[in-house]
Amino acid sequence: MFLRPVCPRSLRALSQSRAFATAPQLPSSSPNGRLPNSQSHIVSKLQFFNSVTGGDQQIPTYRVLDGVGKPLEDAQVPDIDEPFARKLYETMQLLPNLDNILYNVQRQGKISFYMTAYGEEATIVGSAAALADDDE
């Protein structure tokens, strides 16, 4: 295998372009009401719609906070206290570690099947957090 010498200037440009490509900054408010690279409209209130008879209507993107973490105008912000919010966040931080451990155990053949949930932590934790203590 032969390695080609790399110009330091091109290496610096490549690392800068990767930094921009991997860490995009979302605008705090989009002028057209859409996320970058998406045709889905942003909504800050939940509502039901019929996806079967709704025609070509796309599913909107539900968003409560803007790109800097402030509530959007007319957003229905959930009423949760700080300890509960911290617990949700800590649980979301724990899931990737559990995924790594269980995926490695599955690769070793100690369990038959495991599917990771990378990037879906908020969906899992948020759905479970909405359950009441007496829900089955």
The first five atom37 places (N, CA, C, CB, O) and aatype in JSON, in Angstrom:
{
  "aatype": [12, 13, 10, 1, 14, 19, 4, 14, 1, 15, 10, 1, 0, 10, 15, 5, 15, 1, 0, 13, 0, 16, 0, 14, 5, 10, 14, 15, 15, 15, 14, 2, 7, 1, 10, 14, 2, 15, 5, 15, 8, 9, 19, 15, 11, 10, 5, 13, 13, 2, 15, 19, 16, 7, 7, 3, 5, 5, 9, 14, 16, 18, 1, 19, 10, 3, 7, 19, 7, 11, 14, 10, 6, 3, 0, 5, 19, 14, 3, 9, 3, 6, 14, 13, 0, 1, 11, 10, 18, 6, 16, 12, 5, 10, 10, 14, 2, 10, 3, 2, 9, 10, 18, 2, 19, 5, 1, 5, 7, 11, 9, 15, 13, 18, 12, 16, 0, 18, 7, 6, 6, 0, 16, 9, 19, 7, 15, 0, 0, 0, 10, 0, 3, 3, 3, 6],
  "atom_mask": [
    [1, 1, 1, 1, 1],
    [1, 1, 1, 1, 1],
    [1, 1, 1, 1, 1],
    [1, 1, 1, 1, 1],
    [1, 1, 1, 1, 1],
    [1, 1, 1, 1, 1],
    [1, 1, 1, 1, 1],
    [1, 1, 1, 1, 1],
    [1, 1, 1, 1, 1],
    [1, 1, 1, 1, 1],
    [1, 1, 1, 1, 1],
    [1, 1, 1, 1, 1],
    [1, 1, 1, 1, 1],
    [1, 1, 1, 1, 1],
    [1, 1, 1, 1, 1],
    [1, 1, 1, 1, 1],
    [1, 1, 1, 1, 1],
    [1, 1, 1, 1, 1],
    [1, 1, 1, 1, 1],
    [1, 1, 1, 1, 1],
    [1, 1, 1, 1, 1],
    [1, 1, 1, 1, 1],
    [1, 1, 1, 1, 1],
    [1, 1, 1, 1, 1],
    [1, 1, 1, 1, 1],
    [1, 1, 1, 1, 1],
    [1, 1, 1, 1, 1],
    [1, 1, 1, 1, 1],
    [1, 1, 1, 1, 1],
    [1, 1, 1, 1, 1],
    [1, 1, 1, 1, 1],
    [1, 1, 1, 1, 1],
    [1, 1, 1, 0, 1],
    [1, 1, 1, 1, 1],
    [1, 1, 1, 1, 1],
    [1, 1, 1, 1, 1],
    [1, 1, 1, 1, 1],
    [1, 1, 1, 1, 1],
    [1, 1, 1, 1, 1],
    [1, 1, 1, 1, 1],
    [1, 1, 1, 1, 1],
    [1, 1, 1, 1, 1],
    [1, 1, 1, 1, 1],
    [1, 1, 1, 1, 1],
    [1, 1, 1, 1, 1],
    [1, 1, 1, 1, 1],
    [1, 1, 1, 1, 1],
    [1, 1, 1, 1, 1],
    [1, 1, 1, 1, 1],
    [1, 1, 1, 1, 1],
    [1, 1, 1, 1, 1],
    [1, 1, 1, 1, 1],
    [1, 1, 1, 1, 1],
    [1, 1, 1, 0, 1],
    [1, 1, 1, 0, 1],
    [1, 1, 1, 1, 1],
    [1, 1, 1, 1, 1],
    [1, 1, 1, 1, 1],
    [1, 1, 1, 1, 1],
    [1, 1, 1, 1, 1],
    [1, 1, 1, 1, 1],
    [1, 1, 1, 1, 1],
    [1, 1, 1, 1, 1],
    [1, 1, 1, 1, 1],
    [1, 1, 1, 1, 1],
    [1, 1, 1, 1, 1],
    [1, 1, 1, 0, 1],
    [1, 1, 1, 1, 1],
    [1, 1, 1, 0, 1],
    [1, 1, 1, 1, 1],
    [1, 1, 1, 1, 1],
    [1, 1, 1, 1, 1],
    [1, 1, 1, 1, 1],
    [1, 1, 1, 1, 1],
    [1, 1, 1, 1, 1],
    [1, 1, 1, 1, 1],
    [1, 1, 1, 1, 1],
    [1, 1, 1, 1, 1],
    [1, 1, 1, 1, 1],
    [1, 1, 1, 1, 1],
    [1, 1, 1, 1, 1],
    [1, 1, 1, 1, 1],
    [1, 1, 1, 1, 1],
    [1, 1, 1, 1, 1],
    [1, 1, 1, 1, 1],
    [1, 1, 1, 1, 1],
    [1, 1, 1, 1, 1],
    [1, 1, 1, 1, 1],
    [1, 1, 1, 1, 1],
    [1, 1, 1, 1, 1],
    [1, 1, 1, 1, 1],
    [1, 1, 1, 1, 1],
    [1, 1, 1, 1, 1],
    [1, 1, 1, 1, 1],
    [1, 1, 1, 1, 1],
    [1, 1, 1, 1, 1],
    [1, 1, 1, 1, 1],
    [1, 1, 1, 1, 1],
    [1, 1, 1, 1, 1],
    [1, 1, 1, 1, 1],
    [1, 1, 1, 1, 1],
    [1, 1, 1, 1, 1],
    [1, 1, 1, 1, 1],
    [1, 1, 1, 1, 1],
    [1, 1, 1, 1, 1],
    [1, 1, 1, 1, 1],
    [1, 1, 1, 1, 1],
    [1, 1, 1, 1, 1],
    [1, 1, 1, 0, 1],
    [1, 1, 1, 1, 1],
    [1, 1, 1, 1, 1],
    [1, 1, 1, 1, 1],
    [1, 1, 1, 1, 1],
    [1, 1, 1, 1, 1],
    [1, 1, 1, 1, 1],
    [1, 1, 1, 1, 1],
    [1, 1, 1, 1, 1],
    [1, 1, 1, 1, 1],
    [1, 1, 1, 0, 1],
    [1, 1, 1, 1, 1],
    [1, 1, 1, 1, 1],
    [1, 1, 1, 1, 1],
    [1, 1, 1, 1, 1],
    [1, 1, 1, 1, 1],
    [1, 1, 1, 1, 1],
    [1, 1, 1, 0, 1],
    [1, 1, 1, 1, 1],
    [1, 1, 1, 1, 1],
    [1, 1, 1, 1, 1],
    [1, 1, 1, 1, 1],
    [1, 1, 1, 1, 1],
    [1, 1, 1, 1, 1],
    [1, 1, 1, 1, 1],
    [1, 1, 1, 1, 1],
    [1, 1, 1, 1, 1],
    [1, 1, 1, 1, 1]
  ],
  "atom_positions": [
    [[0.84, -1.16, 0.0], [0.0, 0.0, 0.0], [0.89, 1.23, 0.0], [-0.96, -0.01, 1.21], [1.83, 1.34, 0.8]],
    [[0.6, 2.17, -0.9], [1.37, 3.39, -1.0], [0.55, 4.56, -0.49], [1.82, 3.64, -2.44], [-0.63, 4.69, -0.82]],
    [[1.17, 5.41, 0.3], [0.5, 6.6, 0.79], [0.95, 7.8, 0.0], [0.77, 6.8, 2.3], [2.15, 7.98, -0.25]],
    [[0.02, 8.6, -0.4], [0.32, 9.81, -1.15], [0.53, 10.96, -0.18], [-0.82, 10.13, -2.17], [-0.25, 11.11, 0.76]],
    [[1.57, 11.79, -0.38], [1.76, 12.93, 0.52], [0.59, 13.91, 0.39], [3.09, 13.65, 0.22], [0.05, 14.12, -0.69]],
    [[0.22, 14.49, 1.52], [-0.9, 15.42, 1.55], [-0.39, 16.82, 1.87], [-1.97, 14.98, 2.58], [0.4, 17.0, 2.8]],
    [[-0.83, 17.77, 1.12], [-0.47, 19.17, 1.35], [-1.12, 19.64, 2.65], [-0.91, 20.06, 0.14], [-2.32, 19.41, 2.83]],
    [[-0.38, 20.29, 3.57], [-0.98, 20.74, 4.83], [-2.16, 21.7, 4.62], [0.08, 21.43, 5.69], [-3.11, 21.68, 5.39]],
    [[-2.1, 22.52, 3.57], [-3.19, 23.45, 3.32], [-4.47, 22.71, 2.95], [-2.8, 24.43, 2.2], [-5.55, 23.07, 3.41]],
    [[-4.36, 21.66, 2.11], [-5.55, 20.91, 1.74], [-6.08, 20.09, 2.91], [-5.26, 19.99, 0.55], [-7.29, 19.9, 3.04]],
    [[-5.17, 19.61, 3.78], [-5.59, 18.88, 4.97], [-6.37, 19.8, 5.91], [-4.38, 18.28, 5.69], [-7.39, 19.4, 6.47]],
    [[-5.89, 21.04, 6.07], [-6.58, 22.01, 6.92], [-7.96, 22.33, 6.34], [-5.74, 23.29, 7.07], [-8.94, 22.42, 7.08]],
    [[-8.03, 22.52, 5.03], [-9.32, 22.81, 4.38], [-10.29, 21.65, 4.54], [-9.11, 23.13, 2.88], [-11.48, 21.85, 4.76]],
    [[-9.76, 20.41, 4.43], [-10.61, 19.23, 4.59], [-11.15, 19.14, 6.01], [-9.84, 17.96, 4.24], [-12.33, 18.85, 6.2]],
    [[-10.3, 19.38, 7.0], [-10.77, 19.3, 8.38], [-11.78, 20.39, 8.69], [-9.59, 19.4, 9.35], [-12.73, 20.16, 9.44]],
    [[-11.59, 21.58, 8.11], [-12.57, 22.66, 8.33], [-13.89, 22.33, 7.66], [-12.04, 24.0, 7.81], [-14.95, 22.57, 8.24]],
    [[-13.85, 21.77, 6.45], [-15.1, 21.44, 5.77], [-15.83, 20.33, 6.5], [-14.83, 21.04, 4.32], [-17.06, 20.32, 6.53]],
    [[-15.1, 19.39, 7.09], [-15.75, 18.33, 7.85], [-16.38, 18.88, 9.12], [-14.76, 17.22, 8.2], [-17.45, 18.43, 9.54]],
    [[-15.71, 19.84, 9.74], [-16.28, 20.44, 10.95], [-17.6, 21.11, 10.63], [-15.3, 21.45, 11.57], [-18.56, 21.01, 11.39]],
    [[-17.65, 21.8, 9.5], [-18.9, 22.45, 9.13], [-19.94, 21.43, 8.71], [-18.65, 23.45, 8.01], [-21.14, 21.63, 8.93]],
    [[-19.5, 20.34, 8.1], [-20.45, 19.34, 7.61], [-21.04, 18.52, 8.76], [-19.78, 18.42, 6.6], [-22.19, 18.08, 8.67]],
    [[-20.27, 18.32, 9.83], [-20.76, 17.46, 10.89], [-21.45, 18.2, 12.02], [-19.64, 16.66, 11.44], [-22.14, 17.59, 12.83]],
    [[-21.28, 19.51, 12.09], [-21.89, 20.27, 13.18], [-22.62, 21.49, 12.65], [-20.82, 20.7, 14.2], [-22.2, 22.62, 12.88]],
    [[-23.72, 21.26, 11.94], [-24.43, 22.41, 11.39], [-25.13, 23.2, 12.49], [-25.45, 21.96, 10.34], [-25.61, 22.63, 13.48]],
    [[-25.19, 24.49, 12.32], [-25.9, 25.35, 13.25], [-27.29, 25.62, 12.68], [-25.13, 26.68, 13.51], [-27.41, 26.16, 11.58]],
    [[-28.31, 25.24, 13.4], [-29.66, 25.5, 12.95], [-29.99, 26.96, 13.2], [-30.68, 24.58, 13.65], [-29.63, 27.51, 14.24]],
    [[-30.65, 27.6, 12.26], [-31.04, 28.98, 12.49], [-32.06, 29.08, 13.61], [-31.58, 29.6, 11.21], [-32.87, 28.17, 13.81]],
    [[-32.03, 30.2, 14.34], [-32.97, 30.34, 15.45], [-34.4, 30.45, 14.94], [-32.62, 31.55, 16.3], [-35.32, 29.99, 15.6]],
    [[-34.58, 31.06, 13.8], [-35.91, 31.08, 13.2], [-35.73, 31.09, 11.7], [-36.74, 32.32, 13.67], [-34.96, 31.87, 11.15]],
    [[-36.44, 30.23, 11.05], [-36.32, 30.11, 9.61], [-37.35, 31.02, 8.94], [-36.52, 28.64, 9.16], [-38.52, 31.01, 9.32]],
    [[-36.93, 31.82, 7.94], [-37.87, 32.75, 7.33], [-39.03, 32.07, 6.63], [-37.15, 33.62, 6.36], [-40.12, 32.62, 6.56]],
    [[-38.81, 30.87, 6.1], [-39.89, 30.18, 5.4], [-40.58, 29.13, 6.27], [-39.35, 29.52, 4.15], [-41.42, 28.38, 5.78]],
    [[-40.23, 29.08, 7.57], [-40.89, 28.14, 8.47], [-40.51, 26.7, 8.26], [0.0, 0.0, 0.0], [-41.29, 25.8, 8.58]],
    [[-39.32, 26.45, 7.72], [-38.87, 25.08, 7.46], [-37.45, 24.91, 7.99], [-38.92, 24.75, 5.95], [-36.7, 25.86, 8.13]],
    [[-37.13, 23.67, 8.27], [-35.75, 23.35, 8.64], [-34.9, 23.33, 7.38], [-35.68, 22.0, 9.39], [-35.42, 23.11, 6.28]],
    [[-33.59, 23.55, 7.52], [-32.72, 23.47, 6.34], [-32.79, 22.08, 5.7], [-31.27, 23.79, 6.73], [-32.87, 21.08, 6.4]],
    [[-32.77, 22.03, 4.38], [-32.78, 20.78, 3.61], [-34.04, 19.96, 3.86], [-31.56, 19.96, 3.95], [-33.99, 18.73, 3.78]],
    [[-35.15, 20.59, 4.16], [-36.39, 19.87, 4.4], [-37.55, 20.63, 3.79], [-36.61, 19.65, 5.9], [-37.56, 21.86, 3.75]],
    [[-38.53, 19.89, 3.32], [-39.75, 20.5, 2.8], [-40.86, 20.52, 3.85], [-40.22, 19.75, 1.56], [-41.94, 21.05, 3.6]],
    [[-40.59, 19.96, 5.02], [-41.57, 19.86, 6.08], [-41.7, 21.2, 6.82], [-41.18, 18.74, 7.06], [-40.7, 21.8, 7.2]],
    [[-42.93, 21.65, 7.01], [-43.17, 22.89, 7.73], [-43.0, 22.68, 9.23], [-44.57, 23.42, 7.43], [-43.27, 21.59, 9.74]],
    [[-42.54, 23.71, 9.93], [-42.38, 23.66, 11.38], [-43.67, 24.12, 12.03], [-41.19, 24.54, 11.85], [-44.23, 25.16, 11.66]],
    [[-44.15, 23.35, 13.0], [-45.32, 23.74, 13.77], [-44.95, 23.67, 15.25], [-46.55, 22.82, 13.46], [-44.14, 22.84, 15.65]],
    [[-45.56, 24.55, 16.05], [-45.26, 24.56, 17.48], [-46.46, 24.12, 18.31], [-44.83, 25.94, 17.91], [-46.4, 24.14, 19.54]],
    [[-47.55, 23.71, 17.66], [-48.72, 23.17, 18.35], [-49.06, 21.82, 17.73], [-49.94, 24.14, 18.27], [-49.07, 21.66, 16.51]],
    [[-49.33, 20.85, 18.58], [-49.68, 19.52, 18.1], [-51.13, 19.51, 17.62], [-49.47, 18.47, 19.19], [-52.01, 20.08, 18.25]],
    [[-51.35, 18.84, 16.5], [-52.71, 18.67, 16.0], [-52.75, 17.39, 15.18], [-53.18, 19.9, 15.16], [-51.75, 16.98, 14.58]],
    [[-53.92, 16.77, 15.15], [-54.1, 15.57, 14.36], [-54.51, 15.93, 12.94], [-55.15, 14.65, 15.01], [-55.2, 16.92, 12.73]],
    [[-54.07, 15.14, 11.99], [-54.53, 15.31, 10.61], [-54.6, 13.93, 9.98], [-53.58, 16.25, 9.8], [-53.92, 13.01, 10.41]],
    [[-55.43, 13.8, 8.97], [-55.64, 12.53, 8.31], [-54.63, 12.4, 7.18], [-57.09, 12.41, 7.78], [-54.73, 13.09, 6.16]],
    [[-53.67, 11.51, 7.35], [-52.63, 11.35, 6.33], [-53.14, 10.57, 5.12], [-51.42, 10.65, 6.93], [-52.5, 10.6, 4.07]],
    [[-54.25, 9.88, 5.26], [-54.8, 9.1, 4.15], [-55.58, 10.0, 3.2], [-55.71, 7.98, 4.66], [-55.36, 9.96, 1.99]],
    [[-56.47, 10.82, 3.73], [-57.29, 11.68, 2.87], [-56.76, 13.11, 2.82], [-58.73, 11.68, 3.36], [-57.39, 13.98, 2.22]],
    [[-55.63, 13.36, 3.44], [-55.08, 14.71, 3.48], [-54.42, 15.14, 2.19], [0.0, 0.0, 0.0], [-53.9, 16.26, 2.11]],
    [[-54.42, 14.3, 1.19], [-53.82, 14.66, -0.09], [-52.3, 14.6, -0.02], [0.0, 0.0, 0.0], [-51.73, 13.65, 0.52]],
    [[-51.66, 15.61, -0.58], [-50.2, 15.65, -0.63], [-49.59, 16.37, 0.57], [-49.75, 16.33, -1.9], [-48.42, 16.75, 0.54]],
    [[-50.37, 16.55, 1.62], [-49.87, 17.25, 2.8], [-48.76, 16.44, 3.44], [-51.02, 17.52, 3.81], [-48.92, 15.25, 3.71]],
    [[-47.63, 17.09, 3.68], [-46.53, 16.41, 4.35], [-46.71, 16.48, 5.86], [-45.18, 17.01, 3.94], [-47.37, 17.38, 6.38]],
    [[-46.12, 15.54, 6.55], [-46.16, 15.54, 8.0], [-45.3, 16.7, 8.49], [-45.68, 14.18, 8.59], [-44.13, 16.77, 8.13]],
    [[-45.85, 17.6, 9.3], [-45.06, 18.74, 9.76], [-44.05, 18.32, 10.82], [-45.97, 19.84, 10.31], [-44.19, 17.28, 11.45]],
    [[-43.04, 19.15, 11.01], [-42.03, 18.93, 12.03], [-42.45, 19.68, 13.29], [-40.62, 19.38, 11.55], [-42.55, 20.9, 13.28]],
    [[-42.69, 18.94, 14.37], [-43.08, 19.56, 15.63], [-41.83, 20.04, 16.33], [-43.87, 18.57, 16.54], [-40.88, 19.28, 16.55]],
    [[-41.83, 21.31, 16.69], [-40.66, 21.9, 17.31], [-41.11, 22.91, 18.35], [-39.73, 22.57, 16.25], [-41.95, 23.77, 18.07]],
    [[-40.56, 22.83, 19.56], [-40.92, 23.73, 20.64], [-39.84, 24.79, 20.85], [-41.15, 22.94, 21.94], [-40.14, 25.93, 21.19]],
    [[-38.58, 24.41, 20.65], [-37.46, 25.31, 20.88], [-36.8, 25.7, 19.57], [-36.44, 24.67, 21.81], [-36.79, 24.92, 18.61]],
    [[-36.24, 26.91, 19.52], [-35.51, 27.32, 18.33], [-34.07, 26.8, 18.42], [-35.53, 28.86, 18.18], [-33.74, 26.02, 19.31]],
    [[-33.22, 27.23, 17.5], [-31.86, 26.73, 17.44], [-30.98, 27.09, 18.61], [0.0, 0.0, 0.0], [-29.95, 26.45, 18.82]],
    [[-31.36, 28.09, 19.4], [-30.57, 28.48, 20.56], [-31.22, 28.07, 21.88], [-30.33, 29.98, 20.54], [-30.74, 28.45, 22.95]],
    [[-32.33, 27.31, 21.81], [-32.95, 26.77, 23.01], [-34.04, 27.62, 23.62], [0.0, 0.0, 0.0], [-34.46, 27.36, 24.75]],
    [[-34.52, 28.62, 22.91], [-35.61, 29.45, 23.41], [-36.93, 28.97, 22.82], [-35.37, 30.94, 23.08], [-36.97, 28.53, 21.67]],
    [[-38.01, 29.06, 23.61], [-39.32, 28.61, 23.09], [-39.75, 29.43, 21.87], [-40.4, 28.71, 24.19], [-39.58, 30.65, 21.82]],
    [[-40.32, 28.73, 20.89], [-40.86, 29.4, 19.72], [-42.12, 30.17, 20.09], [-41.16, 28.39, 18.6], [-42.76, 29.9, 21.11]],
    [[-42.46, 31.14, 19.25], [-43.67, 31.91, 19.47], [-44.89, 30.98, 19.46], [-43.82, 33.03, 18.4], [-44.99, 30.11, 18.59]],
    [[-45.8, 31.16, 20.38], [-47.04, 30.38, 20.49], [-46.8, 28.89, 20.72], [-47.85, 30.55, 19.24], [-47.7, 28.08, 20.48]],
    [[-45.62, 28.51, 21.19], [-45.34, 27.1, 21.43], [-45.97, 26.65, 22.74], [-43.81, 26.84, 21.46], [-46.01, 27.4, 23.71]],
    [[-46.47, 25.43, 22.76], [-47.02, 24.85, 23.96], [-45.9, 24.11, 24.68], [-48.22, 23.89, 23.64], [-45.66, 22.93, 24.43]],
    [[-45.22, 24.81, 25.58], [-44.08, 24.25, 26.29], [-44.59, 23.34, 27.39], [-43.16, 25.37, 26.87], [-45.43, 23.76, 28.19]],
    [[-44.11, 22.1, 27.46], [-44.57, 21.19, 28.52], [-44.17, 21.7, 29.89], [-44.01, 19.77, 28.29], [-43.1, 22.29, 30.06]],
    [[-45.03, 21.48, 30.86], [-44.79, 21.95, 32.22], [-44.12, 20.83, 33.01], [-46.12, 22.41, 32.9], [-44.8, 19.99, 33.6]],
    [[-42.79, 20.83, 33.02], [-42.03, 19.84, 33.79], [-41.04, 20.58, 34.66], [-41.3, 18.81, 32.85], [-40.55, 21.65, 34.3]],
    [[-40.75, 20.0, 35.81], [-39.8, 20.65, 36.71], [-38.37, 20.25, 36.34], [-40.11, 20.27, 38.18], [-38.14, 19.32, 35.57]],
    [[-37.41, 20.97, 36.91], [-36.01, 20.76, 36.56], [-35.49, 19.36, 36.93], [-35.16, 21.79, 37.24], [-34.78, 18.76, 36.12]],
    [[-35.81, 18.82, 38.1], [-35.31, 17.46, 38.41], [-35.81, 16.42, 37.39], [-35.75, 17.05, 39.82], [-35.06, 15.52, 37.0]],
    [[-37.07, 16.53, 36.97], [-37.61, 15.58, 35.99], [-36.91, 15.77, 34.63], [-39.14, 15.77, 35.84], [-36.57, 14.78, 33.98]],
    [[-36.7, 17.01, 34.21], [-36.0, 17.29, 32.95], [-34.57, 16.75, 33.01], [-36.0, 18.8, 32.65], [-34.06, 16.2, 32.03]],
    [[-33.92, 16.92, 34.16], [-32.55, 16.42, 34.32], [-32.51, 14.89, 34.24], [-31.95, 16.89, 35.66], [-31.6, 14.32, 33.65]],
    [[-33.51, 14.24, 34.83], [-33.6, 12.77, 34.78], [-33.8, 12.29, 33.35], [-34.77, 12.27, 35.67], [-33.19, 11.3, 32.93]],
    [[-34.65, 12.99, 32.59], [-34.84, 12.64, 31.18], [-33.52, 12.75, 30.42], [-35.9, 13.54, 30.53], [-33.17, 11.85, 29.65]],
    [[-32.8, 13.84, 30.63], [-31.54, 14.06, 29.93], [-30.5, 13.02, 30.31], [-31.01, 15.46, 30.23], [-29.79, 12.49, 29.44]],
    [[-30.4, 12.71, 31.6], [-29.44, 11.69, 32.04], [-29.76, 10.33, 31.44], [-29.42, 11.6, 33.57], [-28.86, 9.58, 31.08]],
    [[-31.05, 10.01, 31.34], [-31.46, 8.74, 30.74], [-31.1, 8.72, 29.25], [-32.98, 8.5, 30.93], [-30.64, 7.69, 28.75]],
    [[-31.31, 9.83, 28.56], [-30.95, 9.89, 27.13], [-29.44, 9.75, 26.95], [-31.43, 11.23, 26.51], [-28.99, 9.19, 25.94]],
    [[-28.64, 10.24, 27.9], [-27.2, 10.09, 27.83], [-26.76, 8.66, 28.13], [-26.53, 11.05, 28.8], [-25.7, 8.23, 27.67]],
    [[-27.55, 7.93, 28.88], [-27.22, 6.56, 29.25], [-27.47, 5.58, 28.09], [-28.04, 6.14, 30.46], [-26.76, 4.58, 27.96]],
    [[-28.48, 5.85, 27.26], [-28.86, 4.91, 26.21], [-27.74, 4.56, 25.23], [-30.01, 5.47, 25.45], [-27.61, 3.38, 24.9]],
    [[-26.93, 5.51, 24.73], [-25.85, 5.1, 23.83], [-24.84, 4.15, 24.48], [-25.12, 6.32, 23.32], [-24.31, 3.26, 23.81]],
    [[-24.59, 4.32, 25.78], [-23.69, 3.39, 26.48], [-24.3, 2.0, 26.55], [-23.39, 3.9, 27.89], [-23.6, 1.01, 26.33]],
    [[-25.59, 1.92, 26.85], [-26.26, 0.62, 26.87], [-26.25, -0.01, 25.47], [-27.71, 0.76, 27.38], [-26.06, -1.22, 25.33]],
    [[-26.46, 0.82, 24.45], [-26.41, 0.31, 23.08], [-25.05, -0.3, 22.77], [-26.73, 1.43, 22.09], [-24.98, -1.39, 22.19]],
    [[-23.98, 0.37, 23.15], [-22.63, -0.16, 22.9], [-22.42, -1.5, 23.59], [-21.56, 0.84, 23.37], [-21.93, -2.45, 22.99]],
    [[-22.81, -1.57, 24.86], [-22.61, -2.8, 25.62], [-23.43, -3.95, 25.03], [-22.99, -2.59, 27.1], [-22.91, -5.03, 24.78]],
    [[-24.72, -3.71, 24.81], [-25.58, -4.78, 24.32], [-25.26, -5.17, 22.88], [-27.03, -4.36, 24.42], [-25.4, -6.34, 22.52]],
    [[-24.83, -4.22, 22.06], [-24.43, -4.55, 20.69], [-23.19, -5.44, 20.7], [-24.17, -3.27, 19.87], [-23.1, -6.39, 19.92]],
    [[-22.23, -5.12, 21.58], [-21.03, -5.96, 21.69], [-21.36, -7.35, 22.22], [-20.0, -5.29, 22.59], [-20.78, -8.34, 21.76]],
    [[-22.28, -7.44, 23.16], [-22.71, -8.74, 23.68], [-23.37, -9.55, 22.58], [-23.67, -8.57, 24.88], [-23.16, -10.76, 22.47]],
    [[-24.18, -8.89, 21.75], [-24.83, -9.58, 20.63], [-23.79, -10.06, 19.62], [-25.85, -8.64, 19.94], [-23.91, -11.17, 19.09]],
    [[-22.77, -9.24, 19.35], [-21.72, -9.64, 18.4], [-20.91, -10.83, 18.92], [-20.78, -8.46, 18.13], [-20.36, -11.59, 18.12]],
    [[-20.83, -10.98, 20.24], [-20.12, -12.11, 20.83], [-20.97, -13.37, 20.86], [-19.67, -11.77, 22.24], [-20.48, -14.44, 21.23]],
    [[-22.24, -13.27, 20.48], [-23.13, -14.42, 20.44], [-23.77, -14.76, 21.77], [0.0, 0.0, 0.0], [-24.36, -15.83, 21.92]],
    [[-23.67, -13.87, 22.75], [-24.25, -14.15, 24.06], [-25.75, -13.86, 24.1], [-23.53, -13.33, 25.12], [-26.47, -14.42, 24.93]],
    [[-26.22, -12.99, 23.22], [-27.65, -12.78, 23.04], [-27.92, -12.9, 21.54], [-28.12, -11.38, 23.61], [-27.03, -12.66, 20.72]],
    [[-29.13, -13.27, 21.18], [-29.4, -13.59, 19.78], [-29.62, -12.35, 18.91], [-30.61, -14.47, 19.7], [-29.24, -12.36, 17.74]],
    [[-30.21, -11.31, 19.45], [-30.54, -10.17, 18.59], [-30.57, -8.9, 19.41], [-31.9, -10.39, 17.87], [-31.09, -8.9, 20.53]],
    [[-30.02, -7.84, 18.87], [-30.12, -6.52, 19.49], [-30.03, -5.47, 18.41], [-29.0, -6.31, 20.56], [-29.15, -5.51, 17.55]],
    [[-30.95, -4.53, 18.44], [-30.94, -3.44, 17.48], [-30.67, -2.15, 18.23], [-32.28, -3.36, 16.69], [-31.37, -1.83, 19.19]],
    [[-29.66, -1.41, 17.8], [-29.33, -0.16, 18.46], [-30.35, 0.92, 18.15], [-27.93, 0.3, 18.05], [-31.14, 0.8, 17.21]],
    [[-30.33, 1.96, 18.95], [-31.27, 3.07, 18.79], [-30.52, 4.4, 18.75], [-32.31, 3.08, 19.93], [-30.99, 5.39, 19.31]],
    [[-29.36, 4.41, 18.11], [-28.57, 5.64, 18.03], [-29.37, 6.75, 17.36], [-27.26, 5.39, 17.27], [-29.92, 6.55, 16.27]],
    [[-29.43, 7.91, 18.0], [-30.14, 9.05, 17.46], [-31.62, 9.05, 17.75], [0.0, 0.0, 0.0], [-32.32, 9.99, 17.35]],
    [[-32.12, 8.04, 18.42], [-33.55, 7.94, 18.71], [-33.82, 7.99, 20.2], [-34.12, 6.66, 18.11], [-34.89, 7.57, 20.66]],
    [[-32.85, 8.5, 20.96], [-32.97, 8.49, 22.41], [-34.17, 9.31, 22.89], [-31.7, 9.02, 23.03], [-34.89, 8.89, 23.79]],
    [[-34.39, 10.48, 22.3], [-35.48, 11.35, 22.75], [-36.84, 10.71, 22.49], [-35.4, 12.71, 22.05], [-37.77, 10.88, 23.28]],
    [[-36.96, 9.99, 21.4], [-38.22, 9.32, 21.09], [-38.54, 8.26, 22.14], [-38.17, 8.69, 19.68], [-39.67, 8.16, 22.61]],
    [[-37.55, 7.48, 22.48], [-37.75, 6.39, 23.45], [-38.04, 6.94, 24.84], [-36.51, 5.48, 23.49], [-39.01, 6.55, 25.48]],
    [[-37.19, 7.85, 25.29], [-37.33, 8.39, 26.65], [-38.59, 9.25, 26.75], [-36.08, 9.21, 27.04], [-39.29, 9.19, 27.75]],
    [[-38.87, 10.05, 25.74], [-40.06, 10.9, 25.77], [-41.34, 10.1, 25.79], [0.0, 0.0, 0.0], [-42.28, 10.46, 26.5]],
    [[-41.39, 9.02, 25.02], [-42.6, 8.18, 25.02], [-42.81, 7.54, 26.38], [-42.5, 7.09, 23.94], [-43.93, 7.48, 26.88]],
    [[-41.74, 7.05, 26.99], [-41.86, 6.43, 28.31], [-42.18, 7.47, 29.37], [-40.57, 5.68, 28.67], [-42.91, 7.16, 30.32]],
    [[-41.66, 8.68, 29.25], [-41.9, 9.72, 30.24], [-43.35, 10.19, 30.24], [-40.98, 10.89, 30.0], [-43.82, 10.71, 31.25]],
    [[-44.05, 10.01, 29.14], [-45.45, 10.43, 29.06], [-46.38, 9.48, 29.78], [-45.87, 10.57, 27.63], [-47.55, 9.81, 30.0]],
    [[-45.9, 8.3, 30.15], [-46.74, 7.33, 30.84], [-46.95, 7.72, 32.29], [-46.13, 5.93, 30.76], [-46.05, 8.26, 32.93]],
    [[-48.12, 7.45, 32.81], [-48.4, 7.69, 34.22], [-47.96, 6.46, 35.02], [-49.91, 8.0, 34.44], [-47.73, 5.39, 34.46]],
    [[-47.86, 6.63, 36.34], [-47.42, 5.51, 37.19], [-48.38, 4.33, 37.14], [-47.26, 5.98, 38.63], [-47.96, 3.19, 37.33]],
    [[-49.66, 4.58, 36.9], [-50.64, 3.49, 36.89], [-50.93, 2.97, 35.47], [-51.93, 3.97, 37.53], [-51.83, 2.14, 35.3]],
    [[-50.2, 3.43, 34.46], [-50.38, 2.9, 33.1], [-49.78, 1.5, 33.01], [-49.72, 3.82, 32.05], [-48.8, 1.19, 33.67]],
    [[-50.41, 0.67, 32.17], [-49.9, -0.69, 32.0], [-48.91, -0.73, 30.87], [-51.03, -1.68, 31.74], [-48.36, -1.79, 30.56]]
  ]
}
